[in-house]
Amino acid sequence: MLIFIYSILLVPLISFSLSPDPDSPVGFVVGVDRLHIAPLDGAVFLPYSDLLEPTIQAQIQKSLPTGMAEVILSDMAPNASGIRELDQQRLAELCLCVVGLARRVLSPGGTLLCKFWDGTNSRLIQKRLTELFRDVKTLKLAASRKESSEIYFLAKHYRKS
């Protein structure tokens, strides 16, 4: 459901508010979720899909009009097992997958925002991002509970290798 809420906010912003002609949108939203996603005008959704599957990543690239993206926003998280280290490892795998997708589809100068749970793998993810992006910041949202380990990596100015 969260992907749909983000998409409701992003579609008008990306597709229409940046374009002087409402019949010629300048942006495109692709959403991926393991669960059902209700259709939304201005967005392409890949429901019941797992980003860890290479075929899904190829589908994402084919869905993009130019095959490239300027922004990748990932709010993915695994289903919590209750075992902190295991959950952090699973989220690290998802984050590294998003970084791999960025290498395939992110335009030079592009931006990536990725949710992560602070822990032992945080430095690995941050290191990988600093190798690929000129500017990497760690953000903790004000709306996040103080005791929550949820953080975001904001990586800007992608250096395509």
N, C-alpha and C positions, 0 to 999 in steps of 0.2 A: 504494500500500500504506500510505503514511503516514496518509492520511485515515481508513483503516479502524482503524489503531492508535489515533489520537486519538479516534475514535468509540467504540471499546471502552472507553476511559477515561471519556469524557464521558457516555455514555448512562446508566450507573448513577448517576453523580453528579447529573446534571440531571433525569433522569426519575423516579428513585425515591427517592434518599436525602433529597431535600428535601420529599417528600410523606409525611404521616403514614399515608396509605392507599396501599399498593402497587398497588391496582387503579385508582388515580386519579393518574397521573403529573402533575407540575407543569411539566415542561419537554419540549422537543422538539429533536431533532438532525436537521439536514439537511446532507448531505455532497455535495460536487460534485467531480468529478475527470474529467480527460480520458481516464483509463483505466478498466478494469473495477474495480468495487468489489463485494466479496462482500456478500450481504444480512446485515443485523444487526437483530435484534428491538429495537424502540425507536428506530430511525433510518430516515429516508427518504434514499435515495441517488439522485443523478442521475449515473450513470456515462456515460462517453463524451461529456461535456458541457464546453463552454467558457464560462466566466463572462463573457468578453468579448461573448458573443452576447446581445442584449437579450431574446430569447425564453427563454433559460436564467434570466435574472434574474427574468422574469415567472413562470416555473415555480417558482422558489425562493419567491417571495412567495405563490403559490397553495398551496405545500406547508405553509406555516406556518399552524397552526390559526387564529390571529387575524390573519394577514397581516403580523404584526410580530415582530421579534426583540429580545431584551434584550442578546444578546451576538453579535458576529460575530468568529470566529477564522479568520484566513487565514495559512496556511503555504505558500501557492502560490509557485512559482518557475518561470520558463521553463526549457526545456531549454537548458543552457549551450552557447553557440556557441564559447566560448574567446576571444571578443572582449569584453573587460571593459565597454567603453562601451555596446555593443549589448545585452549581457545586462542591464546596469543599466537601460537605457532600456525594455526589455521588462518588467522587474519593476516599474518605475515605472508603466507602463501598467496592469499588473495591480492594483497598489496603488490607483491612481486609480479603477479600476473598482470595487474593493471600497468605496472611499469613496463612490462614486456609488450603489452598492447600499445602503450605510448610510443615505443620504439618503432612499431609498425605503422601507426596511423597519425601521430601527432605532428603537426606542421612545425617547421622551425620557428622559434619564438613563442610556441604554444605554452599553455598552462595546464597543470595537473593538480587537482585537490583530492586527497585520499585520506579516509578515516583510518585511524590505527589506535590500538590500545597500548599505552606506554608500557614498556617492559624490556625484556632482554633482547628482542629483535629490533627495537626502535632504531638503534645505531646502524644496523645493517641496512634497513630501508633508507634511512637518511643518507648514508654513504652512497648507496646506489643512485639516489636522486641527485646528489651533489655532483656525481660524475656526468650526469646528463643535462642538468639545468644550471643556469647561471645564478639563480637566486632560490634558496630553499629556506622556508621558515616553518617553525612548529607553532601551531595555534591551539589554544584551548578556548572553546566557546564559553562565553559568559553564561549561557543558558545551561551548560553542563554542570551536573552536581560536583561539588568541591571534591568529594572522595572518588569520583569517577576517573578511570585511567584513560578515558576517551580523549584523543588528540587528533589533530589533522595536520598533514604535511601539505603545505602550499608551495608548489614548485613552479617557478616562472622562468620564461625565456629558455625554452628547450633548444639544446644544441644537437641537431640531428647529426649522427655520426655515420 
